[in-house]
């Protein structure tokens, strides 16, 4: 334990990698009451130490006394979600999602939902970026009222002042939609993100079209998704048009009924796009599109 505060960085990293051994020696109760609070005090360490810490905490369910006490691991992991370095946050989120998989509905309601609420309203944008990845872990384990409350927090993040938060919210949309189901508000935030002022957010619209198309059962959803696709094909940002050309085969497969009348005509326009990058990726996808609809008319157009 003394080496966790040693001046030598490599010794500290090695010590953190031995947290499992330390916790086994202490026992579950002392690990929960002494080791985990101690770890929260040394969160201001170097990134290498914090990455190793997150990895160890993600494997720590048995060390704190099993599933009944796994929520004890949330404290230091929450602190790690606040740090500036993205590799640390990603490891912490990976660990949190792993721990959340072991948690009961009662634990999620009592502990994980509180963590999500704190991160979602944190002053630091890094915390708000982090929390976007946690909604899909909590939503399947809560009742309808709490689900609506969590979704409301997520919708707020979709309109955050910081573009990087909105981008992460857009990245998380597919996973959230998969567990939340056909919520009309989800479709509305999808459309809002597809029209975001930042093209780094808008270019995620195509992947979200595919994800929503896989779960959408209502015809009106499909039509609204088609409207977003039409807008993407005419986007002022070539990067958005590039994403559509790159994913055209997946779009045709997900939206089979709209492939011939909507998606392929949009794709044909991308083949003669003003930007060479768009034309190049569109040309690279010709074989995939032809396989979707190998008609003589289409082949002649291509």
QUIGIMO-V557622 format. One record per helix or strand of 2 or more residues. SS is the DSSP state (~ for helix, > for strand). FROM is the first residue (numbers start at 1). TO is the last residue. If there is no record, write none. Layout:
# QUIGIMO-V557622
ss: (SS:SS)
from: (FROM:FROM)
to: (TO:TO)
This chain:
# QUIGIMO-V557622
ss: (~:~:~:~:~:~:~:~:~:~:~:~:~:~:~:~:~:~:~:~:~:~:~)
from: (2:9:19:28:47:62:67:86:105:125:135:144:163:184:199:205:219:238:248:256:276:286:296)
to: (5:17:26:41:58:64:80:102:120:131:139:158:180:194:202:215:233:246:254:270:284:292:301)
